[in-house]
Amino acid sequence: MDSNKKYWKGLEELNKTPEFVEKNKHEFAEPIPIEDVLSGEGLLGKTPRRDFLKAVGFGVGAVTLAACQKVPVHKSIPYLIKPEEITPGVANYYASTYDGHAILVKTREGRPIKVEGNPNDLLSKGGLSAQAQASVLDLYDVSRVKSPLLNGSEKEWSDLDDYVKLELAKIKDSGKKIAILSSSISSPSTLAVIADFITEYPTAKHITYDAVSYTGIIQANQNSFGKAVLPHYNFDKADVIVSFGADFLGTWISGDEFTRQYVSNRNNKSLQSKKMSRHIQFETGMSLTGTNADVRIPVKPSEEGVALINLYNAVTGTTLPGSKKLADNALNNAIIIAAKELVAAKGKALVVAGSNDVATQVLVNAINAALGSYGTTIDLDNNSNQYKGNDADLVEFINDAKKGDVAGVLFLNANPVYDYCNTKELKDALAKVPLKVSFNPSLDETAAISTVVAPNHHYLESWGDDSAITGYYTVLQPTINPVYNTRQAEESLLIWSNNAVKSYYTYVRNNWDKSVLPLAGLSGQKGWETILQTGFVKVADKPAGAYAFSRDLNAVAQTILTQSAQLVASGDKAYELHLYQNTAIRDGKHANNPWLQELPDPVSKVTWDNFAAMSLTDLKALGLQEGDVITIDANGTSIALPVLLQPGQAEGTISVAVGYGRVKGGAVIESGIGKNAYPLHSFRNGTLQTTAVAKISVTGDNIILAQTQTHHSYEGRSVIREASFTEYKKNPYKNSGKDGEHKDYKSLWEEYDRPAYNWVMAIDLNACTGCGACVVACNAENNVPVVGRDEVRRRREMHWIRIDRYYSFNEEGKSITEEHEIDKLKSLNNVSVVHQPMLCQHCDHAPCETVCPVLATVHSSEGLNHMAYNRCVGTRYCANNCPYKVRRFNWFNYWNDSRFENYLAEQHTQLVLNPDVTTRFRGVMEKCSMCVQRIQAGKLQAKMEKRPVKDGDIKVACQQTCSANAIVFGNGNDPNSEVSKALRSERTYYVLEELNVQPGIGYQVKVRNTTELEA
């Protein structure tokens, strides 16, 4: 499969551009600014008094008091008598929930510092998304609203309550409407509170609205089966998966849950059983899911509906009216192949689509019904509660508000002034609503125009519950007292609706005592305490039913064809626009989080900005270079964005990520990050649509994107190994190198025994999807600093683990020359992708150790490469000598340098730091330590319990958060450990093993379920 493959990170590396060659031929990307080091804020500089006070003054004191006191504190008191549950130096863990997932929250000295997945979580079995990992940082965000606001002025809660209750009473007497406008709520107790509020105010209505809508799927299920629900999909039960633009491993519905399911049919265990699912992806822009597909076919938005009609025809043997072939023969052939494979896997097949169009989703339902997917790979009875928004309800609210029928609106976890497609219309409507209340914790775009801001607690300060999937209940409990003068939104609703129960904690307890605990066979205080310890309750699933589809599809097909015709771009500089979420920022709610902003996009490797992704063919036709700014006009609005060459992008299309361009809600946001693409959406056929026809114009400006993809070059050395599933079944050792002749390397190093432990790692390239959750987990665990857009542009990102993304295509021995330009353009539109986590390899023959003049980097008797920060003088010789380019040079004192105030150098955000890990200072090298603090803690715990360390006692941060279980860590001396078993896999190889540095991390060969022709 791989004999003719060429792997490359970016087009500059593929073409060996002069700039790329120049940047990578030197020992270092740039010299150390000696004059800065020796003056100003360098080594001789002193920490400013202002920064010192920020670190140890009232800001930290406020949170410390919140962490350690049981009751409100009105004066400063010495820390003489510690709270009973706090032992300095020892972590406490609390079960809680995030986005419906059961989690564990680690606290130190009463302050939450880390979020982990609960290993018993039903959805992802301990895996956790980047957003969940980063959520702890939001707790210490100094831009949160610190007290209730009335017309912009701070008020006491009692005064605010009097005002709101009086206004609500007036509205009730007038008979006008009240709207509770929220994003989807899956908390049973919150929904009950809202129901009680509506009972008190009968003209109130709960309007559920999601910035990224799934109304199309919900309405399609109502039309098809009479069930207005979002199904629960079972990718682990599917032998063949065909997706049309659904990024189910990234942002579609429940990416980390679907990742666990998907990988279970493709990982080491599955392959050893000679079993592997088949995944075909049709999509416009390159998504995270598309990079993992066995076969990926670029399609325009205008082609997607026609392709689905053709797929239905091929699966069922019928011909819908208006059916036609697509212009692209390769696409037609792919549809025929996909249909054959789906029919062959009947009962174990799954077709999904990312479209929010009702007609498109009805057709998808018809295909799945014909394949027998309902009751197996699709469950409508144990459905998802995660997205329940109704786009038409929001439009109705706006119309009512414009007419003056709405006198009050309450915004709960919703920011429509930012993320609705027609902001002007919404603002004009809201101007006619006298009472506007925002529960949002920050002064975001919607809160800024609200009459009342009643700031909600952060979830780590809150009581509550969740039920992401029918029958699965998780509990939310606070891990710290409120940092600021905030109050839980549910409690505010209870008070304003004159509820007999004023405490939301009591309300949740009553709700669980009555409706949830009995389902688990529990009761009373003991039952409640059991739930607080386990974190969740699982009720037996209802039997999943098989649903027959009987609707006439003639009108559905005609609607799809009409819409497809409307999306065809015609005329000069007209393109089909595709809007999507990227895996880091998603819908923009967490755009003020610097950990997420600096997480490289898994495909483009861009940080801190969104962009317009285009194909090389289109860029060349327009005479554009990467970074050139274009104006995109669609749906009566326009935004200006830099262009980015995206291999795999469908020709004639532009892809733009939403979630950027916010203007209010925090210091990070207000520094100016990207452009808001939500206004490019349109409301068509009852739902919000993410596709449109766009016209572009060139501005003449150029923006340098903060892109990390080619910052670390291997100088053309081969680091990726692949095999097709067909090849693997014939020869399991294919491309691992284990079936070749034994290489007898000569060594310059002495060999040493590791009598107790030999800490090693295995990474399965077939399981890793490239999501990047491990990067954020490592940031949180190891106090990795955020450096910001400008420093990333200078190649100074500090991440200890990176996910390298490699494109490849079969060159068939051709060189990239002018006569092969057409071949190159075609190949770039049909690339395959491999993701490879890369971190310090902890080499037994570590080349970094031999060149350090001060012995700052040394090898331990347990196989780890250590760093002595107080010994390092920053020569960077080790970075130059490292073939993996995983060592980072610390350019600044990021934790107390005022230039980094927007990121982590703020008075509260430093409280997220892990006290078990040193914060590094300027001028030293740093890199992955294999979470040595966790290793020591695991050994200490075993010693206290007078037993040896067991396999699984110690999990490094990147391993623990991985939903795919792609990373396995443990003691290589134990032949029965999971890591030893993984490293004995016939697919295991070591990156650059020909250098004989003897890395401690083994990788498993990437296997794709492709035919030789597809490969």
VENUR-V186739 format. One record per helix or strand of 2 or more residues. SS is the DSSP state (h for helix, s for strand). FROM is the first residue (numbers start at 1). LEN is the number of residues. If there is no record, write none. Layout:
SS|FROM|LEN / SS|FROM|LEN
This chain:
s|5|4 / h|11|5 / h|18|8 / h|34|4 / h|49|8 / h|58|11 / s|92|7 / s|101|8 / s|111|7 / h|130|10 / s|149|2 / s|153|2 / h|157|18 / s|177|6 / h|188|13 / s|204|5 / h|215|11 / s|230|4 / h|235|3 / s|240|5 / h|255|9 / h|268|5 / s|278|6 / h|288|5 / s|295|4 / h|301|16 / h|329|16 / s|349|5 / h|358|13 / s|378|7 / h|391|12 / s|406|7 / h|416|4 / h|423|8 / s|435|4 / h|447|3 / s|452|2 / h|459|3 / s|464|6 / s|472|5 / h|489|8 / h|504|17 / h|524|11 / s|536|3 / h|554|14 / s|574|7 / h|594|4 / s|606|2 / s|612|3 / h|616|7 / s|628|7 / s|637|9 / s|653|5 / h|667|4 / h|678|3 / s|682|3 / s|687|3 / s|691|12 / s|706|2 / s|722|3 / h|725|6 / s|759|6 / h|773|10 / h|789|5 / s|802|9 / h|818|11 / s|832|7 / h|847|5 / s|857|3 / s|865|3 / h|877|5 / s|888|2 / h|898|3 / h|909|4 / s|925|2 / h|932|13 / h|957|5 / s|967|5 / h|978|6 / s|988|2 / h|993|3 / s|1001|4 / s|1006|3
